[in-house]
Amino acid sequence: MKKHNFSAGPCILPQSVLKKASEAVVNFDGLDLSLIEISHRSKQFVAVMERAQELALAHLGLQNKGYKALFLQGGASMEFLMVAYNLLEQKAGYLDTGTWSNKAIKEAKLFGDIDVVASSKEHNYNQIPKGYKVPSGLDYFHLTSNNTIFGTQMNEFPEVDCPLVCDMSSDIFSRVLDFSKFDLIYAGAQKNMGPAGTTLVVVKEDILGKVSRVIPSMLDYKVHISKDSMFNTPAVFPVYVSMLTLEWLKDQGGVAAIEKVNKEKAALLYNEIDRNPLFKGFVANKEDRSMMNATFTLENESLKETFDAMCTAAGINGLNGHRSVGGYRASMYNALPLESVQVLVDAMQALEKKA
């Protein structure tokens, strides 16, 4: 029986997607050839790439609004570099809300002046900064919408007079937002969309081509747009699985429908964390809690061995928290069923009765 997979990434994927993907590895599109051995320029794979791009823009409501969807390589970590390479001329602003935003800041500082407008680092990133003011005249302002390690999520986004850039790696396609507020969105596939190996970048074309530096071709968004994500050989299998997942999301009713399920899953677990005296949530403010990654600890660490054994017996996988936080982290991405969250809650309640 399939285990209840709370892994933070690579993520859980829908069973129907895994089945189709496995079939394609053996025989893709009736070609009697594997997906991973045909040309990426064949009409069959070009159709996959085009469909994946089309679905990404459709789910975000950004069709015919001047945006392009790209499937690139290097993960979100490469985007930390590419964003600055393509957009930073003089000064950019960053909101520091976790490990990944901190890494993005480090890379951007290689290219120009960086203003860390606000940070929750001194609180070990257990909250989202509030009350900050974004200065005017920046080349762009960078946010991380969801912080996988610490379990925080942004629910309000600032008004700015510059391009707004957002790393949505761990909550892409999980909730309804006005995505047209963002000029560039990037997301590693392996947190909520597909296997590791490809990164979705959705960029408004009119923000590009404004820096004076020469950009290497492989790092130039305009080059990748001109080549339809095929400047170099794309990661064919991750792109295909991402396309299947986006098709699956469409069949579920789209982002609005999956958001309702995600809210239900998050409420079920957080209600138990708040109710059960054996557990404590890591995030300081409830309004900053992530729907995707719930972080919590045991009040009594002597119960850890017992609880871990109970989780293993229940078929729960990937629950350990990141080393910088400790405790537990339940990642509840789109494909995780509500039933899996209930199994975890049952284990927490069983521990309470046992203790």
C-alpha positions, 0 to 999 in steps of 0.5 A: 500500500502507498505510504502517506508521503509528507516529504518536503521535496521531492514531493508526492505526486498523484498516482494517476500521474505516476502511472502515465509517466511510468508507461511513457518511459517504456512506450511514449505516445504509441511510438514504441520508443521511450519518452527519454530516448526520443528527440526533444525536437520531435513533434511529440515532445514539442507538443508536450512542452507547448501544452505544459507552458499553456497549462501553466499560464492558464492555471495562473490566469496569465494567458494573453497578458504578456507573459511567457512560461519557461521550463529551465534547469538548475532549480530555484537556486539557478534563478537566484542568479538569473533574476539578478543577472537579467534585472539588477542594474543598480539596486534591488530590494529583498524580503528575507523570510527564510533560508532560501530567500537568504540564499537568493540575497547572497547571489544577488549581491554579486551583481549590485546593491541589495536592500534587505528591506525586512527580515525575520532572521533574528526570530529564526524565521518563525514569522513573516515581517510586518509593517515594512515599507518598500523604497521606491526606485528599485530595479525589482523587489523579491519575495519568497511566498512560502518558506518550506523549512520554517513553515511560514507563508505570505498572505499579503503582498506589498504594493511596489513601483517596480517589477515584483519577483516571487519564488513560489517553489513550494506553493505554486498552483496551491491557492488563488492569487492575483498572479498579474501582480507579479512580473516574474515567478519561478518555482522548482518543480519538485515541491508541488509540480513534478520531479526534480530537474526542471524549473518553471519561470513565468516572466512578463516580457516587457521587464527584460532587456533593460540591464547594460551588462552582457548576459551569457546565453544560458542565463538570458531569459530572452534567449530561452523565450526565443527558443521556446525553452529549447535553447539547450536540451530540456529535462524531458521527463520532468517537463512531461511529468509536470505537464501531466500534473498540470493536467491532473490539476485541471481535472480537479477543478483547477487552483480554486478547487485545490485551494479548498482541499488544501485549506481543509487539510491544513485546518485538520492538522493545525487544529490538532497541533493547537488542541493536543498538549503534547505538540507545539507549532513552530510558527509564532503567528497563526496568520503566518502558518503555511498551508503547504508545510506545517512545522511542529515539535513535541513538548516532551522530547522523551516521547519522540521515539514512541511517536516515530515508531507509531508514525512508521507503523501507520505508514507515515513517511518524510515527517522529520523537520529540517535540521535548522528547526528540528521537530516535525514538518508535514508537507501537504502539497496538492497531491497529498490526500486528506486521508493522509492528514487524518492518519497523522492526526490519528497518530497524534491523538493515539500518542496523547492517549498513550502518554 
